[in-house]
Amino acid sequence: FRRYIIMKKFSQSPLDQSFIQNPYPAYEIARNLGDVVWWEDYNMSAAVSYRAVRMILSNRNLGVQALVPPQCPAHLTEWQANESDSMLALEPPRHKRLRGLVLRAFTAKTVASTADDIRATCHQLIDKFPSKPFDFLNYFARPLPVQIIATLLGVPTEKCDDLLRWSNAMVAMYQSKRSYEIELAANKATIDFTEFLESYITHRRKNPRSDLLSDLIAAEEAGQKLTGAELISTCILLLNAGHEATVHTLGNALNTLLPTCHRSINSELIEEVLRYDPPLHVFTRFAYEDIDCFGFKIDKGQEVACVLASANRDPAFLENPNKFDPLRKPGQHQSFGAGIHFCVGAPLARLEITLGLETLFERLPNLKIASPASYGDTYHFHGLKSLMLEY
């Protein structure tokens, strides 16, 4: 008979504005209560220490599928259908099959080959900066990653405005303030996104090119590696995930860097940016068996939140975790997750952030913040509403 540590209760509304602007003091309170706490506002356990988050994300007895799937309301039918074919919501063997196909586009060689396109896109965007104060997110952080992932996938870049609009509507489903109106918008965006892709894929079947979409179409036509629904869902996932986190990271990075004297971009600084103020704060997992997490019991079927940003600030993980130190020797932060669902696009995101910041500081050495920025009400995402800059 195993005696387990009783989880202490942690109360913090994800809608509280002070928490949204700076969640890190609340995370410290939670970590002081234990590796795992009962987050009352979510009515679920939450792993908040580095070791607990790492263990749960890497443990194959926890996964992304609920043992008892929730019923889907009628107004979310199309969104849920797309979600059910997404790598993010799948376990092996389907997950392994789809991930293997997508990894073709994210080999070191393929990612490195995008560098010239990324630099060229950065220069084109900077050329359009107005002389008066401007919103960095709208002028740079949002268009850069969506143009790059669209090019890599093989989707027309002239559709980027639509892709952004559809993506923003669908990704809003993962915010704490999810509402009926947000759900309706997400379902409509899924319909529009799917209709566009179906039409464009029909065109591309007759006109294949050297890109990921053509590879995925060939796999679908082979009849064994990819179904039509999986093809659509994979394209949507890549376009959504391929830009959302990078947008927030670029904004958060500049908001942190510009008040300092740090302008030399290297791998240590990029990893510190990702650790210090990451764009996504929570992943969730379901227990497939009873789990012992450092003395805390997570029951079979229970959902558990992995608070990535709290793990990154755990003093047991590294010294002075609340200090931004670009000279810090990088540790294994949790901003891209861990285990079999580790972010497949992490190498591309790192390259975009690196080249984006390098180009900005080379072109605009006097770049500075024009007015204080605030974070948007989008938790579990952690990104700025806007970032007004001038040069």
Secondary structure, DSSP 4 states (H G I P E B T S, - for coil): -PPPPPPEEE---TT-HHHHH--HHHHHHHHHH-SEEEETTTTEEEE-SHHHHHHHHH-TTEESS-SSPPPPPGGGHHHHHHHTTSGGG--TTHHHHHHHHHGGGGSHHHHHTTHHHHHHHHHHHHHT--SS-EEHIIIIITHHHHHHHHHHHT--GGGHHHHHHHHHHHHGGGSTT--HHHHHHHHHHHHHHHHHHHHHHHHHHHS--SSHHHHHHHHHHHTSS--HHHHHHHHHHHHHHHHHHHHHHHHHHHHHHTTSS-----HHHHHHHHHHS-SB-EEEEEESS-EEETTEEE-TT-EEEEEHHHHHT-TTTSSSTTS--TTSPP---STT--GGGS-TTHHHHHHHHHHHHHHHHHH-TT-EESS---B-S-TTB--BS--EEE-
